[in-house]
């Protein structure tokens, strides 16, 4: 009897990619293991982590949401440098509703999610025709402008911000809400981009002129993608506002724009799972390095450079490729 090596995924791909059928428990395990194990590890951490690291996990989930929204925009060819705009608008809407109108966080967060998506879409609607660096520069400038407006007019607490906001029931509720939101958005985005609707979005990114010649209004599709992405970012800002019971000008800081991009680069752009993975690496790493003082930025920057040079495709792409390269011995039929 002769044997030869065969990649494990070859048979699975042939049977599942086109007809979407699974014929054995081994194939189901092969597809489910890399998806289920990270989720189990994530929820196991929620049980063993202390209060401080639970706060870090919540912050990580928030940045993961921003990274996912950034990756969706790039899937349509809109490179954003202003995720802080989405985050800050959502944070201020929920803070204003809770501080001035005493509305419960259970209502302010959904309202801020939809309202933030609408406001950000309206703000960026006039520049949807811009492409590349021009659109990116506008998204970078808008949150800086809003900060100066709040500072100059002293509205919504001015430089002091709005404090004493209502909190969510408990830290466990905050943690599970943030993690479930990340997983739900990840699942939704991955399903969306693989539909016919997602095919149009990717077509706009690859060659918007060709899509326009086919009779499709690309600006309508861009506006829809912008609303979805900004609503996710606004939800992240609204959630963070009630976690810290404060909203102020820091919600428009550059950290909320740069770290999601860094997460996408480290994790792997264009996959949605990659930016999420990148966020769950970079944010805890940033917190773990707080004890080294000023060297924190040096080590953090060195880490980013190493990953960018050594793994330009991203960690997710690398792990995915290695997982599909597992081999097994199979009988050779004569």
Secondary structure by P-SEA (a helix, b strand, c coil): cbbbbbccaaaaaaccccccccccaaaaaaacccccaaaaaaaaaaacccaaaaaaaaaaaaaaaaaaaaaaaaaaccccccaaaaaaaaaaaaaaaaaccccccccaaaaaaaaaaaaaaaaaccccccccaaaaaaaaaaaaaaaaaaaaacccccccccccccccccaaaaaaaaaaaaaaaaaaaaaaaacaaaaaaaaaaacaaaaaaaccaaaaaaaaaaaaaaaaaaaaaaaaaaacccccccccccccccaaaaaaaaaccccaaaaaaaaaccaaaaaaacccccaaaaaaaaaaaaaaaaccccaaaaaaaaaaabbbbbbbcc
